[in-house]
């Protein structure tokens, strides 16, 4: 999806708008893989236990499940290659700092050529998390795909981005931001549903 073009520019006389940095601690590639593949290994373990405890267990079903977990593992393995650890707004630009495996990289884009979205990611039936998606003309970047960013920081990134581009926050995003704030406070999906603050 191509980014929309905007003609608004930052007030470069305002120091607040010149240098805003948001970051998390670096996570080594091996630790990223371990974090992403833990559920996959859990699935393999369940299949092995079923086969060991029930010798008449349907081997075709076990093979299908094994292949599903194997494909899932391969997808997760490749998704951990890239890791974003820092976002910086400076002089009408956004800089994204990350690692490809363990090699650092930096990409800088003019804010007018970038969009930002909040995505809800379902982890299980009763658990969901949020990621920010930064959309440029050449790439899309997900912030918090390892669930290692603080929600307050994600909220600040999103609001700062909208403020710097002079864009209004639409109703759907306002609701997602409210839910992110509740998650930052440790409230669950049930708490959100019941309207607890």
C-alpha positions in Angstrom: 0.0 0.0 0.0 1.5 3.3 -1.0 1.8 6.0 1.6 -0.2 9.2 1.2 1.6 12.4 0.5 1.1 15.4 2.7 2.3 18.9 2.4 2.5 19.8 6.1 5.9 20.4 7.6 7.2 20.6 11.2 8.0 23.8 12.9 11.7 23.4 13.1 12.0 26.4 15.5 10.3 24.2 18.1 13.0 22.1 19.8 10.3 19.6 21.0 9.7 18.7 17.3 13.3 18.3 16.4 14.4 15.3 18.3 12.1 12.7 19.9 13.6 9.3 20.5 11.8 6.1 21.6 13.7 2.9 22.2 13.8 -0.5 23.8 16.6 -2.7 24.8 18.4 -4.8 22.2 17.4 -8.5 22.0 19.9 -10.9 20.6 18.8 -13.0 17.6 19.0 -16.2 19.5 16.8 -14.8 22.2 14.3 -13.5 19.6 14.1 -17.0 18.1 13.7 -18.6 21.4 10.8 -16.3 22.3 9.0 -16.7 19.0 9.5 -20.5 18.8 8.5 -21.4 22.4 4.8 -22.0 21.4 5.9 -24.1 18.4 8.1 -26.3 20.6 5.2 -26.5 23.0 3.0 -27.8 20.2 5.6 -30.4 19.2 5.8 -31.5 22.8 2.0 -32.0 23.0 2.1 -34.2 19.9 4.9 -36.3 21.3 3.1 -36.8 24.6 -0.2 -37.8 22.8 1.7 -40.3 20.7 3.6 -41.7 23.8 0.5 -42.0 26.0 -1.9 -43.2 23.3 -0.3 -45.8 21.0 -3.5 -46.0 19.0 -3.4 -42.3 18.5 -4.1 -41.4 14.8 -0.7 -41.0 13.2 -2.1 -39.2 10.2 -3.6 -36.6 12.5 -0.2 -36.4 14.3 1.6 -36.0 11.0 -0.7 -33.2 9.9 -0.3 -31.4 13.2 3.5 -31.9 13.0 3.6 -30.3 9.5 1.4 -27.4 10.7 3.8 -26.7 13.6 6.8 -27.1 11.3 5.4 -24.5 8.8 4.5 -22.2 11.7 8.0 -22.6 13.1 9.6 -21.7 9.8 7.5 -18.6 9.5 8.3 -17.5 13.0 12.0 -18.3 12.4 12.1 -15.9 9.4 9.9 -13.3 11.1 12.5 -12.8 13.9 15.3 -11.8 11.5 14.3 -8.2 11.6 13.9 -6.3 15.0 13.1 -2.7 15.5 14.5 -1.2 18.7 14.4 2.6 18.1 12.2 5.2 16.5 13.3 8.8 16.2 11.5 11.9 14.9 13.8 14.6 13.8 13.6 17.5 11.3 10.4 16.4 9.6 11.7 12.8 9.3 11.2 9.5 11.0 14.2 7.2 11.5 13.7 3.6 12.2 16.6 1.7 13.8 16.8 -2.1 13.8 18.7 -5.2 13.4 18.6 -7.8 10.6 19.7 -10.9 12.5 22.4 -9.1 14.6 23.5 -6.5 12.0 22.3 -3.0 12.7 20.5 -0.9 10.1 18.8 2.5 10.0 16.2 3.8 7.5 15.0 7.4 7.3 11.9 8.7 5.6 10.2 12.0 5.2 7.2 12.1 7.4 5.0 13.2 4.5 5.6 9.8 2.8 4.8 7.7 5.8 1.6 6.4 7.4 1.1 4.7 10.8 -1.6 2.3 11.9 -2.4 0.4 15.1 -3.0 -3.3 14.7 -4.6 -5.6 17.2 -2.9 -9.0 17.1 -4.8 -12.0 18.6 -2.5 -14.2 20.6 -5.2 -16.5 21.9 -9.0 -16.5 22.3 -8.8 -14.3 25.4 -5.5 -12.5 24.7 -4.6 -9.8 22.3 -1.7 -7.4 21.9 -1.1 -4.3 19.8 1.6 -3.4 17.3 2.3 -0.2 15.4 2.7 -0.6 11.7 4.8 2.0 9.9 4.0 2.1 6.2 6.4 3.6 3.7 6.4 3.5 -0.1 9.0 0.7 -0.1 8.5 -1.2 3.2 6.2 -1.9 6.1 7.7 -2.1 9.7 6.0 -3.6 12.7 6.9 -2.2 16.1 6.3 -4.5 19.1 6.0 -7.7 17.1 8.0 -9.4 19.9 5.8 -7.7 22.5 8.8 -6.0 24.1 7.7 -2.4 23.8 6.0 -0.6 26.6 2.5 0.4 25.6 2.9 3.9 27.0 5.9 4.3 24.5 3.8 3.0 21.6 1.0 5.5 22.5 3.5 8.3 22.6 5.0 7.3 19.2 1.5 7.2 17.6 0.3 10.5 19.1 3.6 12.2 18.3 3.5 11.0 14.7 -0.1 12.3 14.3 0.8 15.6 16.0 3.9 16.2 13.9 1.9 15.5 10.7 -1.0 17.6 11.9 -3.4 14.6 11.4 -6.5 14.0 13.5 -6.8 10.7 15.3 -9.8 8.8 14.0 -12.4 7.2 16.3 -11.2 3.6 15.7 -7.6 4.6 16.7 -8.9 6.5 19.7 -10.6 3.3 20.9 -7.4 1.3 20.3 -5.4 3.9 22.2 -7.8 3.6 25.1 -7.4 -0.2 25.0 -3.6 0.1 24.9 -3.7 2.4 28.0 -5.8 -0.2 29.8 -3.4 -3.0 28.8 -0.5 -0.8 30.0 -2.3 -0.7 33.4 -2.5 -4.5 33.4 -6.2 -4.7 32.7 -7.4 -7.8 30.8 -9.8 -8.3 27.8 -12.6 -9.0 30.4 -11.8 -5.8 32.2 -12.0 -3.9 28.9 -15.3 -5.6 28.1 -16.8 -4.8 31.5 -15.6 -1.2 31.3 -13.2 -1.3 34.3 -10.6 1.4 34.6 
